[in-house]
Amino acid sequence: MVSQPHIVFLTETWLSNKIPSSLIIGALPYTILRSDRSSRGGGVAIIIRDYLTYSTVTLPSSEHEITCIDLFHQSAYIRLCVVYRPPTYSLSKSESLITCLSDIHASSPHPIVIIGDFNSDSLCTHPTPIDRLFLDFQISVDLSHCHMFPTRGNRCIDWIIGNDPSLIPTISISPSLPSQIRDFTRVDYSAFFNYLLSIDWFSLFCDCPDIDSIYSAFSSAIHSAIDLFVPYRTPRPPSLSYPPHIRRLIKHRDALFSKAHLPSVRILFDQCSKKLLFEIDKWTRYSTRKKLSRVNDLYRHISSLKPKLSIPELVSPQNLSVFDSISKSNLLASEFASHFTLDDGCLPSLSSSRAQVRSDLKNSSSIKTRAQKATSKMFLLLKALPFNCPSILIRSCKPHFILRNQHRVDNQYSQIPLFPCQNLTMVLPTSR
């Protein structure tokens, strides 16, 4: 349920008409409903599964960042509303927002749930006039908080309010994004390889009933190795490379932002923001011209614009681009099978003398080399699968994922290659 939610509510989407919905959803079975801000920042959106039945609610006012739907669920309708109230909203703008929400509530005979970032602390002991405004609104329309937990620091500014608490029996708050990331440049790859070689892949996969469980077992094994051998590092915050006069403007604007809800300060904040954007644009154009004026800086600048690592586009035998996971799996299996002989029961059994010849081939380095070359294309496909493994790890471990012993397993999924390679690990090919 967490990995495939029915509905997702988003605030501060920072979307605009320059970003199409198809770029956000892609091929996923979802529909997105957006309310974008005409200027920079803000915005709300609802992402909902295609099979759910709903109707879009016409809003009484378009000046606020609100998206609302009536969801048909269990033979009844539920009104769902997502709201974003910027911290710069004045008292009058907040009153206008409450009027809009009151009209949305009054026009619905169904239960209603309002979700969003209100930038108003429902836990505060000394409420401001705006806090009291929202408190009076909740009392007047009989809405109650479904949770009273801090959502940002010790403040509860992200609300879920409704008139039927039974609609939301449980609520959990996830921690923020981790402050540390994996450092794949400091991996003990020798220990990592030995760990992979110690895994009996055949035993790991033999009890898997379907291809999804095979992939899940393979993915779990690799991520267990990552947990054991890949350390964490704390990324450095981006350093300001702006000249002193721009850094002073940024500091001044940040000081104004804390009081931007005051009309007099809001004017100064807008003026400072415009001047800051102008100075940054001016400095960027100057820096670019300076880089282009020198040949060495020109090539260094062009290299910095290019991605350091890129995965080539996957193309099927019909010369069509491959995007979805099933097609990638089929392409992986096809590439895997193209390098090996499939035993359909018509191949003669090996005599003891021929078996001895094949056993002698175990000591041939050419077999290992051919196996490594044969699997190079497969790892291009593996990087494109939803595996969440960085390219640096796959490149470093690629030789240790090749077949080790002679196994002949014929089941509903695939065939195990017949040629032997010494001291290499076996992975089961994906189903065709």
N, C-alpha and C positions, 0 to 999 in steps of 0.2 A: 504493500500500500504506500509506503514511504517513497519507494523508487518509481512508482507509477500512480501518482495522486489523481483523484478525480477532478479536483478543482484547485487552482493555485491563484492566490490573490497577491498582487504586487503593488508596492508603492515606490515612489521615486524611481520610475523606470528610465528616465532620461531619454525617452524615445521621441522621435520627430517624424514628420512626413517623409523625410529622406531615408528612413529605415522601413522597408516593407515588412508586413507581418510574416511573409513566407521566409524571410531571412531568420526570423526568430523561431518559428515552429519547424520549418524544414519538412521532413517526411513523417513527423510524429503525428499520432492520431488525436490532435488537439485543435481547438479553435481559440483564437485570441481576440478579446474585446478590449479596445484601448481608449484611453482619454489622455491624449498627449498635450503637454503644455506648449503654447505657441512660442515661448521663449526657452532659454536654456534651463535644463534640469526638470525636476518634478515629474508629474504624470503618474497615472495608475493604469492597471490592466487586470483582466481576469482571463486565465487560461483554463479551458474546460474541455473535457473529453468529448469526442465527436458523437458518441452514442447517447449522451445525456440530452434530455429535452428541456429547453428553456426558451424564454422570450426576453428581449431587451426592453428595459423600462425607459420611457421617454422622461428626461429630467426637466424639472420646472425652470432650471437655470443652467446655462452653459459656462458660467464664469468660474465655477469651482471644479476641482479635480475629483470627479466622482464617476464611477461606473456601476450600474445596477442591473440585475437580471431577476426574473421570476423563474425559479427552478422547479420543474415538475418531478416530485419524488414521492414514491409510495402513495400514489393516488391523491396527492395534495401538492399545493404550491408553497414554496418558501421564497421569500424575497431576500436576496443577498446583495449587499452593497459594500463597495470598497471605497475608502475616502483617504485623501491626503490633505492635511492642513499644514501649510508651510509655517515655520516659526516666525516668519516676518508678517503674518496676518495681523492686522490691527483689530481693535475691538469691533469696529463697524463691519469689517470683512468677516469676522467670526460670527457676528449676528446674522449676516446674510447667509453664511454657510448653514447655521442652525435652522434658519427659515426654510432653506432648501431641503434639509434632512427631515424637517417636520412635515413638509408637503409629501415627500416620498413615503414617509411612515403613514400619513393619513390616507393616502390613495391606495393602500394595500389592505385588503381584508385578511391577508395571510400572515403567518408568523414572519418576523423580520430579524435578520442578523446583520449588523453593521460592523465591518472590520476595517481597520486602518491605522495610520500614523497621525495622531491628532496633535502631537507636540504640546500636550497638556497633561500634567501629572495628576493622575487620579489618586495617588497615594499621599499627596502633599498635605501637611498639617496646617499650612498657612496659604490658602488658595489665593491666586490673583483674581482680578475681575474677570478675566477670560476663563479661568478654571471654574469660577462660580457660575458663569454663563452656561458652560457645558453641563455642570451638575444640575442646574435648574432644568435644562432641556431633558435630561434623562428622567428626572422625576415627573415632569409634565406629560411625557409620552409613555411612561411606565416601562422604561428600558433599564436593564441592570447589567453590571459587568459580569462576564462569564469567568473572568480570572482577575486576581489582584496581586500579580507577581511583578517584580521589577523587570522591565524589558530593555532598559538602557541605563547602566549604572545602577543607582538605587531609585530610579524613577520609572513609573509605569506610563509610558506615552503611546504605546501600541495597544489599541483597545480591540476587544471583541465584546460587543454589547448586543442584547436582544431581549425580546419579550417572552421567550420560551426557553429557559435554561436547559430543559431536557433535550433540546436539539443538539447540544454539544456536551456529551457526558464527560469527556476527558480532554484535557489540554496539556500539552508539554511544550516547554521552551528549550530549544536547542542552543548549545553554546555558539559563540561567534566563531568566525573562521580562525584556524590555528595560526599562531604567531610564528611557528617554525615549519620548515619544509624539508623534504628529503634532500640530502647532498649526495648525488650519485657520482661525484668526482672523488669522493673519499671512501669508496667501497673497497673492502678486502676481497677482491675478485677471486683470489686463490681459494679462500675459505668458501666463498659463494659457489664456485665451481664444484668443489668437493661435496658440498651439501646437495647440489643438483645431481651429481653422480651417485649419491647414496640413496636417492629416491627410486623405489621400484615402481616405475610408471605403469607397467603392465598390471601389477596387483592393484594399483590405485584406480585404474580404469575398468577392470574386469567386472566389477559389480555395479557399474553405472547402467541404469535401465534405458537411458536415452541420451541423445547428443547434448542436450542442455546440461545434464548432470556431469557429463564428461568434461565439457568446457568449464563448468563451475569448479570441478575438482582440480583441473589444471591451473585455473586462475588462483584458487586458494593456495595451492602449493607454491606458486611463484611469489604471491604476496606474503606468505609465511617466511620465505627466504628474504624478502625485502625487509620485513620487520626485524629479522635477526642480524642482517649484515649491512643495512644501509642506515647511516647515522642521520640525525637531524642537524639543521643549521638555522640560525636566525637571520633572515634576510635583512640587509641593511636598508634603512629607509632611503628613498630617493633624495639625493642631495640637491640643493638649489644651486643651479649653475647660472642663475640670473645675476646681472650686475647689481651693485649696491642700491641704486635708485629704485629698481624694480622690487627688490627685497623689502625696502622701506614701505613701498606702496602696499605690498601684500600684508605686512604687519599692521599697517594703518587700517586696511580694509577689514582684517580679522577683528580688530578692536571695535570697529563700528558695527560689525555684524551682531554682536551680543545685545545691542540696543536698537537694532534695525526696525523693531516694531513701533518705535516712536516716529511720528511723521517727520519731525525736523531732522532726525538722524537718518531716516530712510532716504531723504534727498541727498545727504552727504554720502551715504553708502553707494547709491546709484552713480553719483558723479565719480567717486573713487574707483568703482568697478569699471566704468567706461574708460577712464584714464589708464587704468592698469592694463586692460585689454589692448588699448592703443599702443602703449609702451612695449608690451610683450611682442605684438606684431611687428613693430618698428625694429626692435632688437633682433627678432628672428630673421627678418629680411636682411639686416646688416650682416649678421653672422653667416648667412648662406652666401651672400655675395663675397664675403671674405674667404670662405672655404673654396669657392669656385675660382677665385683669382689665382690660386696656387695649385699646381698640378698634383703634388703629393696629397694635399688636403682634399682635392677633388676626388681622387680615387679612394681615399680613406672614407670620405663622406658617402660615396656611392656604395661602398662595401657595408657601411653601417645600416644602410636602408634595406639591404637584402637580408632575408631570413638566414640564420646560420645553419639550420637544418630544415629540410623539407622532405616530405614523403611524396613520391611520384603518384600521379593519378592512376587508379586501378582501371584496367580496360579488359572487358570480356573477349572471348574468341570472336564474337560478332562485332568487335570494335566499338562496343558501347561502354560508357562509363558505369562503374559499379559503385553504388552508394549504400544500399541497405545491408544489414548483417547477414541475412540468409544468402544473398547473392555472393557476398564475400566468402562465406563458409563453403558454398558450392565451388567457387573459384579456387579456394585453397585446396579442397579435396581433389579437384580435377588436376591441379598442378602437381599435387603429391602423387596421384596415381599415374601420371604420365611418365614418371621416371622409373616405375617398377613394373614387374610382371604380375598380373593378377591370376591366381590359380582358380580356374573355373571347374576343376575336376578332370580336365583333359590332359594335364601335364603328366608325363610318366614319372613314377617314383624314382628316386635317386638310388643307385647301387652303392654298395659300401666303398668301392673304388672311387666313384665320382664324388661321394661324400667326403672322402679323404682329400680330394683335390680342392673342394670348396673349403675344407678346414684349413688347408695350407694358405688359402687366400686371406685368412684372417691376419696374417703377418704382412700383407702387402699394403704399403703406404698409399698406393694409388687408389685403393678402394675407399680409404678414408677421405682422400682428396676429392674423389668423385662424389662421395656422399655430401661433403660440405658444399660443393658447388651446386648439387641438386637441390639442397634445402635453402639456398640463398633466396630464391624467388619466393619460397614459402614464407620466409620471415618478413618479406615486404608485405605480404598479405596479413601476417600476424600483427604487424604494427598498425594496420588499418582496421583491425577488429576492435570492438569495444573492450579492450583489455586493461587500459589505464596503466600501461607500462611505458616508461620513457624510452626514447630511441637509444640513448646511450647504454642502457642496461641490455636491450635486445642485441645491439651490435656486439657488446662485450661477451655475451653469453651464447651467441648464436652457435658456435662450434660444439657446445655441450648439450644441445638439444637434438642431436642427430642419432640415428638408430645404433643400437649397441649389439644385440644378439639376434640370431635367426629365430623369428617367431612366425608361425602360420596360424592366424586366427581369422576365421571366416564367419562374420555375424552380419546382422542387418545394417551395420553402420559402414564398415569399410574393410580393406585388406591390409594386413601388416606386410611391409616389404620383406622379400625373402633373402636378399643378400646380407651377409654379416659384416659388421665393422667392429673393430676391437676397442674396448674401453670407452664407448660412447653411449649416451643415454637414449632411450626410446621414448617417442611420443606417439600417441595414436592419431592418425589423420582424421580430419573432420569429415562428416558424412556428406556424400554427394546427393 
